[in-house]
């Protein structure tokens, strides 16, 4: 991991690769953008559209880089792709005989060559890992939001229990007013927690 001591504006001009994933409708829909080389958990933002997610990510990036610089933390430079590597698409892999036989049998069942079968299996595996990463990002975001809301509720009950009792006696409208006052949490606040 390469690092340099740059100022905020210099870091903001660097071209960090960004990943953008769609969020399933059952989890609210929209898009999640992140900068993996800086940390998927810290450098991520969501939005209803790809453009909104990317704009929100720019804001998160600016705030997080500023915070890291103020605390004197090292910030990695964007990864650089190997320039002198020439990938031919050929790959020699040694496997045990039993695995070779299993792969050959599965390739035959799928009416394809061993190379086609292995290529497809590797592609599915890599795509599966990306799905797992995306699910992990979503779950971490949800977990952070739950933690932030739990903390807010705990503070509400500990700091001003008389308000809770009054709200319960006056009905949900009063309770909503009090919780709005004390729990003005936004999604971005939960991710920062």
DORO-537739 format. One line per 4 residues: number of its first residue (from 1); their letters; for each residue x, y, z of C-alpha. Coordinates in steps of 0.1 Angstrom, whole numbers. Layout:
BEGIN
NUM) A) X:Y:Z  ... .
END
This chain:
BEGIN
1) XXXX) 0:0:0  16:32:-12  11:64:9  22:100:6 .
5) XXXX) 16:131:27  -8:152:6  -32:179:15  -70:174:13 .
9) XXXX) -74:190:-22  -46:168:-35  -62:136:-22  -96:147:-36 .
13) XXXX) -80:150:-71  -67:114:-70  -86:89:-91  -98:62:-66 .
17) XXXX) -117:34:-82  -154:34:-72  -178:4:-70  -215:10:-74 .
21) XXXX) -241:-17:-66  -279:-17:-67  -297:-22:-34  -325:-48:-35 .
25) XXXX) -360:-33:-33  -367:-53:-2  -339:-34:15  -352:0:3 .
29) XXXX) -339:1:-32  -315:26:-47  -277:24:-51  -247:20:-29 .
33) XXXX) -214:35:-40  -181:28:-22  -143:32:-25  -129:-2:-17 .
37) XXXX) -92:9:-16  -101:34:12  -125:11:30  -159:-1:19 .
41) XXXX) -174:6:54  -161:41:59  -161:53:23  -196:44:12 .
45) XXXX) -228:63:5  -262:55:-9  -287:73:-31  -319:68:-51 .
49) XXXX) -300:70:-84  -264:62:-94  -257:99:-97  -271:106:-63 .
53) XXXX) -251:78:-47  -219:91:-64  -226:127:-53  -232:115:-18 .
57) XXXX) -200:94:-19  -180:126:-29  -193:143:2  -184:113:24 .
61) XXXX) -150:110:8  -143:147:15  -154:145:51  -136:112:58 .
65) XXXX) -103:123:42  -105:155:62  -110:136:94  -82:111:87 .
69) XXXX) -58:140:78  -67:159:110  -60:127:131  -27:122:113 .
73) XXXX) -37:88:98  -20:74:67  -42:74:36  -34:50:8 .
77) XXXX) -29:61:-27  -52:47:-54  -42:12:-66  -23:12:-99 .
81) XXXX) -30:-16:-124  1:-35:-134  13:-18:-167  38:-44:-178 .
85) XXXX) 16:-74:-173  1:-89:-204  -26:-114:-195  -32:-139:-223 .
89) XXXX) -62:-156:-208  -43:-188:-204  -38:-202:-169  -21:-234:-159 .
93) XXXX) -34:-249:-127  -24:-281:-111  -52:-300:-93  -54:-334:-77 .
97) XXXX) -65:-363:-100  -98:-367:-82  -107:-330:-88  -96:-332:-124 .
101) XXXX) -120:-363:-128  -148:-344:-111  -144:-313:-133  -143:-335:-164 .
105) XXXX) -175:-353:-154  -193:-319:-147  -181:-304:-179  -194:-335:-198 .
109) XXXX) -228:-332:-180  -229:-295:-191  -219:-304:-226  -189:-281:-226 .
113) XXXX) -151:-284:-225  -131:-286:-193  -117:-251:-200  -152:-237:-206 .
117) XXXX) -165:-253:-174  -136:-240:-153  -139:-205:-168  -177:-204:-161 .
121) XXXX) -171:-217:-125  -144:-191:-118  -166:-163:-132  -195:-174:-110 .
125) XXXX) -173:-176:-80  -159:-141:-85  -194:-128:-91  -206:-146:-60 .
129) XXXX) -178:-130:-40  -190:-96:-52  -225:-104:-41  -213:-114:-7 .
133) XXXX) -193:-81:-5  -224:-61:-15  -245:-79:11  -218:-73:37 .
137) XXXX) -218:-36:29  -256:-34:32  -256:-54:64  -229:-32:80 .
141) XXXX) -248:-1:70  -280:-15:86  -261:-26:117  -246:9:121 .
145) XXXX) -280:25:118  -295:1:144  -266:8:167  -270:46:163 .
149) XXXX) -308:44:169  -303:21:199  -278:45:214  -303:74:208 .
153) XXXX) -331:55:225  -308:45:254  -298:82:259  -335:92:256 .
157) XXXX) -345:69:284  -315:77:306  -313:115:301  -350:125:301 .
161) XXXX) -372:97:315  -399:123:325  -403:132:288  -409:95:280 .
165) XXXX) -436:92:306  -452:124:295  -452:113:259  -467:80:267 .
169) XXXX) -495:98:286  -502:124:259  -503:100:230  -483:93:199 .
173) XXXX) -483:129:185  -465:142:216  -442:112:215  -434:118:179 .
177) XXXX) -425:155:187  -402:144:215  -385:117:195  -380:140:165 .
181) XXXX) -363:165:188  -340:138:202  -336:114:173  -330:135:142 .
185) XXXX) -309:107:128  -302:105:91  -289:76:71  -255:93:68 .
189) XXXX) -253:98:106  -258:61:111  -230:51:87  -206:75:105 .
193) X) -214:58:139 .
END
